[in-house]
């Protein structure tokens, strides 16, 4: 399978199905994690207009799209997906880095007493962190060390259910891809309507929007209808629309978050099925590199920022806040690059190897989509 780097203006359905890696999506991950870093930086009140928290929404949409696309292609290749192999890959991709970060927080707070004012909060949240229920401290207690991991709890619970429901239990019904996409869109609308019941529903709606896009683009007829959006002019226009919605999103109104997630999904069409100046910008090598280590940056950026905040005096004002952010990000990038090379990648490969052995035992061909 090929690597989609944005060299042509558009691709047809067969080419789209043959693409293994969308480099522009790595660039989008990089932008998203930089937004998250801004949301965590000291003096973030000055950066509120950038809406850094929306980076998490982009991650949710991307995750829904990519995981569903991989599952659809595995099903098309083998006739079904192997849930055991899927969960093995997810386990080695997510859990080792997560528990390493949690262990570091435990040492800093419980042993070195680095954050005495929030020590009790962390102790109370620790059972949730250990059992991968980390969204509960974030939504209920607030201001807990390592609460940034809340989005992982949302995501992984979704992927415990989604492959089982969409590709195993409702497999026959799921054959009607367009009908399923419409159902998913309706679910997103309902989720937005009842979002006042709790933030959980809203977050899952963001992931569902990405899933709906994957289902639509997997259908030849739907792909043909959406392909005009991947041409340079519409693609740039959709990217600008997503940017406008990003900067005008009101945290107090759930509908605006759903609208932002929907515009991100529309903009993704241009990134995966065509090429535009936006696509080519996102395939800039430093951005692709940063996107590749973005999971580690997401987990460790607050630690890096806190170290830098201790070094740079707060009395330096906005300039000091900016310097602390740059130093904290630089240190985080160095650490995460090393972890990515020596821990993250080897463990991901091992997980894929175990999944491949499972498929070989079951008489299936090795995976063609990773």
Secondary structure, 3 states (H helix, E strand, C coil): CEEECCCCCECCHHHHHHEEEEHHHHHHHHHHHHHHHHHHCCCHHHHHHHCCCHHHHHHHHHHHHHHHHHHHHHHHHHCCCCHHHHHHHHHHHHHHHHHHHHHHHHHHHHHCCCCHHHHHHHHHHHHHHHCCCCHHHHHHHCCCCCHHHHHHHHHHHHHHHHHHHHHHHCHHHHCCHHHHHHHHHHHHHHHHHCHHHCHHHHHHHHHHHHHHHHHHHHCHHHHHHHHHHHCHHHHHHHHHHHHHHHHHCCCCCHHHHHHHHHHHHHHHHHHHHECCHHHHHHCCHHHHHHHHCHHHHHHHHHHHHHHHHHHCCHHHHHHHHHHHHHHHHHHHHHHHHHHHHHHHHHHHHHHHHHHHHHHHHCCCCCCCCC
